[in-house]
């Protein structure tokens, strides 16, 4: 595909980096637009966006490093230094779920410190998060990372990645399931569901909990067809392995369902009284 869009000496603009930057820019713009409709101060969204961007990158990098320690032995500074020991500028290797989790955690801490309603803010920004998944996974596809398993009898739905890329070097000439595109698609679908569901919003956290459940389900299913290194498999179930990301996704589904039902019950009691 096209992992590097522009390269001048050691400086380069990658397709994934551009997609990630665009997703943050769109997320901020769209969230500010939604905040004005909900009587939320736009500057508060800007401040929250900074927290989310930093924690998303740190969390994604941290989770990747923790499960790829052998990759950094002897040059640990590469885990955080954008000037890599091999001469590359930029940090390669992110695990998105780590960023999602840490963004939620630090977003919650920040809003609690400011004595602001976390769930109200979460409902405001979460459709933009879903659209961000759509954009960044296109970057993954162009980059050739986060690829799927080799195809078995369905090669017309699969992609042969260039040998110079991550996927192509691992499986040269082999058709692979383009899990990046399926992940991109579910991001767009989830965003549409959230915006439609907002018409029937009954309590703060309504959209946020729906996102957590739908994202967890979609991520778990897609990851059944995604290639993972052995270090990312937390336990095996028959011939199948359950990845760390699938384990986190299941927790998302369970937690989201419990909180959503709890919110519905509380909203019902308010109506009854």
C-alpha positions as CSV (number, residue, x, y, z in Angstrom):
1,X,0.0,0.0,0.0
2,X,1.3,3.5,0.8
3,X,2.8,3.5,4.3
4,X,4.9,6.7,3.6
5,X,3.3,9.5,1.7
6,X,6.1,12.1,1.8
7,X,9.8,11.5,2.6
8,X,12.5,14.1,2.8
9,X,15.8,12.7,4.1
10,X,15.0,11.0,7.4
11,X,11.8,13.0,7.8
12,X,8.6,11.4,6.6
13,X,4.8,11.7,6.7
14,X,3.2,8.4,7.1
15,X,-0.3,7.5,6.0
16,X,-1.2,6.3,9.5
17,X,0.2,9.5,11.1
18,X,-1.8,11.6,8.7
19,X,-5.0,9.6,9.3
20,X,-4.5,9.9,13.1
21,X,-3.9,13.7,12.8
22,X,-7.1,14.1,10.7
23,X,-9.1,12.1,13.2
24,X,-8.0,14.3,16.0
25,X,-8.7,17.5,14.0
26,X,-12.1,16.3,13.0
27,X,-12.9,15.1,16.5
28,X,-12.2,18.5,18.0
29,X,-14.1,20.4,15.4
30,X,-17.2,18.1,15.5
31,X,-17.2,17.9,19.3
32,X,-17.1,21.7,19.6
33,X,-20.0,21.9,17.1
34,X,-22.0,19.4,19.3
35,X,-20.9,21.2,22.5
36,X,-22.5,24.5,21.4
37,X,-25.8,22.7,20.8
38,X,-25.6,21.2,24.3
39,X,-24.6,24.5,26.0
40,X,-21.1,23.3,26.8
41,X,-18.3,25.9,26.7
42,X,-16.1,25.1,23.6
43,X,-12.9,25.9,25.5
44,X,-13.7,23.1,27.9
45,X,-13.9,20.7,24.9
46,X,-10.5,22.1,23.7
47,X,-8.9,21.4,27.1
48,X,-10.4,17.9,27.2
49,X,-9.2,17.3,23.6
50,X,-5.6,17.9,24.7
51,X,-6.0,15.4,27.5
52,X,-7.5,12.8,25.2
53,X,-4.8,13.3,22.5
54,X,-1.9,12.9,24.9
55,X,-3.4,10.0,26.8
56,X,-4.5,8.2,23.6
57,X,-1.0,8.3,22.2
58,X,0.7,7.4,25.5
59,X,-1.8,4.6,26.2
60,X,-1.5,3.1,22.7
61,X,2.3,3.2,22.9
62,X,2.4,1.8,26.5
63,X,0.2,-1.2,25.7
64,X,2.2,-2.0,22.5
65,X,5.5,-1.8,24.4
66,X,4.3,-4.0,27.3
67,X,3.5,-6.8,24.9
68,X,6.6,-6.3,22.6
69,X,9.4,-6.0,25.1
70,X,11.8,-8.1,23.0
71,X,11.6,-5.5,20.2
72,X,13.1,-2.9,22.5
73,X,15.8,-4.8,24.4
74,X,19.1,-3.0,24.2
75,X,17.5,0.3,23.0
76,X,14.8,1.1,25.5
77,X,14.9,4.8,24.7
78,X,13.1,3.9,21.4
79,X,9.9,3.3,23.4
80,X,9.5,7.0,23.9
81,X,12.0,8.8,21.7
82,X,10.7,10.0,18.3
83,X,14.3,9.9,17.0
84,X,14.7,6.1,16.7
85,X,18.0,4.3,17.0
86,X,17.7,3.1,13.4
87,X,17.5,6.7,12.1
88,X,13.7,6.8,11.7
89,X,11.9,9.8,12.9
90,X,8.6,9.0,14.6
91,X,7.2,6.3,16.8
92,X,5.9,3.2,15.2
93,X,3.9,0.6,17.1
94,X,0.6,1.5,18.8
95,X,-2.2,-0.6,20.2
96,X,-5.4,1.4,19.9
97,X,-7.3,-0.1,22.8
98,X,-4.6,1.1,25.2
99,X,-5.3,4.6,24.0
100,X,-9.0,4.2,24.3
101,X,-8.8,3.0,27.9
102,X,-6.3,5.6,29.0
103,X,-8.3,8.4,27.3
104,X,-11.4,7.4,29.3
105,X,-9.4,7.2,32.6
106,X,-7.6,10.6,32.2
107,X,-10.7,12.2,30.7
108,X,-12.7,11.1,33.8
109,X,-10.0,12.3,36.2
110,X,-9.7,15.7,34.4
111,X,-13.5,16.3,34.4
112,X,-13.9,15.3,38.0
113,X,-11.1,17.7,39.0
114,X,-12.9,20.5,37.1
115,X,-16.2,19.3,38.7
116,X,-17.8,18.8,35.3
117,X,-20.2,16.1,34.2
118,X,-18.1,13.3,32.7
119,X,-21.1,11.5,31.1
120,X,-22.5,14.6,29.5
121,X,-19.1,15.4,28.0
122,X,-18.7,11.7,26.9
123,X,-22.0,11.8,25.1
124,X,-20.8,14.9,23.3
125,X,-17.5,13.6,22.0
126,X,-18.2,9.9,21.5
127,X,-19.6,10.1,18.0
128,X,-16.4,11.9,16.9
129,X,-14.4,9.0,18.5
130,X,-16.3,6.5,16.4
131,X,-15.5,8.6,13.3
132,X,-11.9,8.7,14.4
133,X,-11.8,4.9,14.3
134,X,-13.1,5.1,10.7
135,X,-10.2,7.4,9.7
136,X,-7.4,5.8,11.6
137,X,-8.2,2.3,10.4
138,X,-7.9,3.5,6.8
139,X,-4.4,4.7,7.8
140,X,-3.8,1.2,9.2
141,X,-4.7,-0.3,5.8
142,X,-2.5,2.1,3.9
143,X,0.3,1.4,6.4
144,X,-0.1,-2.4,6.1
145,X,-0.4,-2.9,9.9
146,X,-3.2,-4.5,12.0
147,X,-3.8,-7.0,9.2
148,X,-5.8,-10.1,9.2
149,X,-5.2,-13.8,8.9
150,X,-4.4,-15.6,5.6
151,X,-7.5,-16.2,3.5
152,X,-8.9,-19.7,3.1
153,X,-10.9,-20.0,-0.1
154,X,-12.1,-16.4,-0.2
155,X,-9.2,-14.7,-1.8
156,X,-11.4,-12.3,-3.8
157,X,-12.3,-10.6,-0.5
158,X,-8.7,-10.4,0.5
159,X,-5.6,-8.3,-0.2
160,X,-2.0,-9.1,-1.1
161,X,0.1,-6.4,0.6
162,X,3.4,-5.2,-0.9
163,X,6.5,-7.1,0.4
164,X,8.1,-3.9,1.8
165,X,5.3,-3.3,4.2
166,X,4.7,-5.0,7.6
167,X,1.9,-7.4,6.4
168,X,3.7,-8.1,3.1
169,X,7.0,-8.9,4.8
170,X,5.3,-11.3,7.2
171,X,3.1,-13.0,4.6
172,X,4.8,-12.3,1.2
173,X,2.4,-12.9,-1.7
174,X,-0.3,-14.3,0.6
175,X,-3.9,-12.9,0.4
176,X,-4.8,-11.6,3.8
177,X,-8.2,-10.6,5.3
178,X,-8.3,-6.7,5.3
179,X,-9.4,-6.4,8.9
180,X,-8.4,-2.7,8.8
181,X,-11.2,-1.9,6.3
182,X,-13.8,-3.9,8.3
183,X,-12.7,-2.0,11.5
184,X,-13.0,1.3,9.6
185,X,-16.5,0.3,8.4
186,X,-17.7,-0.5,11.9
187,X,-16.4,2.9,13.1
188,X,-18.7,4.6,10.6
189,X,-21.6,2.4,11.4
190,X,-21.3,3.0,15.2
191,X,-21.2,6.8,14.6
192,X,-24.4,6.6,12.6
193,X,-26.1,4.5,15.3
194,X,-25.0,7.0,18.0
195,X,-26.3,10.0,16.1
196,X,-29.7,8.2,15.4
197,X,-30.0,6.9,19.0
198,X,-29.5,10.4,20.3
199,X,-33.2,11.1,19.4
200,X,-34.2,8.8,22.2
201,X,-31.6,9.7,24.8
202,X,-33.0,9.2,28.3
203,X,-30.0,9.9,30.6
204,X,-26.4,11.2,30.6
205,X,-24.1,8.5,29.4
206,X,-26.7,7.0,27.0
207,X,-24.6,7.4,23.9
208,X,-21.3,6.6,25.7
209,X,-22.6,3.3,27.0
210,X,-24.0,2.4,23.6
211,X,-20.6,3.1,22.1
212,X,-18.8,1.0,24.7
213,X,-21.0,-2.0,24.0
214,X,-21.0,-1.7,20.2
215,X,-17.3,-1.1,20.0
216,X,-16.6,-4.0,22.3
217,X,-18.7,-6.4,20.2
218,X,-17.3,-5.2,16.9
219,X,-13.7,-5.3,18.0
220,X,-14.1,-8.8,19.5
221,X,-15.6,-10.2,16.3
222,X,-13.1,-8.5,13.9
223,X,-10.2,-9.6,16.0
224,X,-11.2,-13.3,15.4
225,X,-9.9,-12.7,11.9
226,X,-6.9,-10.6,12.8
227,X,-3.3,-11.8,13.0
228,X,-1.6,-11.5,16.4
229,X,1.8,-12.3,17.6
230,X,2.0,-15.0,20.3
231,X,2.8,-12.3,22.9
232,X,-0.7,-10.8,22.4
233,X,-2.6,-14.1,23.1
234,X,-3.7,-14.3,26.7
235,X,-5.1,-17.8,26.5
236,X,-6.2,-20.4,24.0
237,X,-9.6,-21.9,23.5
238,X,-9.4,-25.0,21.5
239,X,-7.6,-24.1,18.2
240,X,-8.5,-20.4,18.7
241,X,-6.6,-17.9,20.8
242,X,-8.1,-15.1,22.7
243,X,-6.1,-11.9,22.4
244,X,-5.5,-9.2,25.0
245,X,-7.6,-6.9,22.9
246,X,-10.5,-9.3,22.8
247,X,-10.3,-9.7,26.6
248,X,-10.6,-5.9,27.0
249,X,-13.4,-5.8,24.4
250,X,-15.4,-8.4,26.5
251,X,-14.9,-6.2,29.6
252,X,-16.2,-3.2,27.5
253,X,-19.4,-5.1,26.5
254,X,-20.1,-6.3,30.1
255,X,-19.4,-3.0,31.7
256,X,-21.3,-1.1,29.1
257,X,-24.4,-3.3,29.4
258,X,-24.5,-3.1,33.2
259,X,-24.2,0.7,33.2
260,X,-26.7,1.1,30.3
261,X,-29.3,-1.0,32.2
262,X,-28.6,0.8,35.4
263,X,-29.1,4.2,33.6
264,X,-32.4,3.0,32.1
265,X,-33.6,1.8,35.5
266,X,-32.7,5.2,37.1
267,X,-34.4,7.1,34.3
268,X,-37.5,5.0,34.7
269,X,-37.6,5.7,38.4
270,X,-37.4,9.4,37.8
271,X,-40.3,9.3,35.4
272,X,-42.4,7.2,37.9
273,X,-41.8,9.8,40.6
